Amino acid sequence: MSATLHPRTNEPKMSTVVLESVLTCPHCGFAKQETMPTDACQFFYECGNCGTVLRPKPGDCCVFCSYGSVSCPPIQQYKDCCNPD
């Protein structure tokens, strides 16, 4: 039996939500583990090394979906990140 894949991210559906993700700055490569919010999208993130303000890539709902090692909690749960209902 194959795993169910998320239609947008093509990631398998996770049985437990992962709240930690490593954000990697595309400008300088600096990586830092951060805790993801469970009740809001995070549209901006300032790199702790170079100061670049990261924004989601087109089609992504938040910086974690664009630059994180793990997609945001709503996406992991197959929900719309910006419209949880």
PENOR-V917247 format. One record per residue. RES is the residue in one letter. OMEGA is omega in whole degrees, 0 to 359 (* if undefined). Layout:
res=RES omega=OMEGA
res=RES omega=OMEGA
This chain:
res=M omega=182
res=S omega=180
res=A omega=175
res=T omega=182
res=L omega=177
res=H omega=185
res=P omega=182
res=R omega=186
res=T omega=182
res=N omega=177
res=E omega=177
res=P omega=177
res=K omega=183
res=M omega=180
res=S omega=175
res=T omega=183
res=V omega=177
res=V omega=183
res=L omega=180
res=E omega=179
res=S omega=177
res=V omega=176
res=L omega=180
res=T omega=180
res=C omega=180
res=P omega=182
res=H omega=184
res=C omega=178
res=G omega=179
res=F omega=181
res=A omega=180
res=K omega=177
res=Q omega=180
res=E omega=174
res=T omega=182
res=M omega=174
res=P omega=179
res=T omega=186
res=D omega=181
res=A omega=173
res=C omega=175
res=Q omega=185
res=F omega=183
res=F omega=176
res=Y omega=179
res=E omega=179
res=C omega=180
res=G omega=181
res=N omega=186
res=C omega=178
res=G omega=178
res=T omega=177
res=V omega=180
res=L omega=176
res=R omega=180
res=P omega=173
res=K omega=177
res=P omega=180
res=G omega=177
res=D omega=184
res=C omega=184
res=C omega=181
res=V omega=179
res=F omega=179
res=C omega=180
res=S omega=190
res=Y omega=183
res=G omega=177
res=S omega=180
res=V omega=176
res=S omega=182
res=C omega=183
res=P omega=179
res=P omega=179
res=I omega=176
res=Q omega=182
res=Q omega=180
res=Y omega=177
res=K omega=175
res=D omega=185
res=C omega=186
res=C omega=176
res=N omega=187
res=P omega=180
res=D omega=*
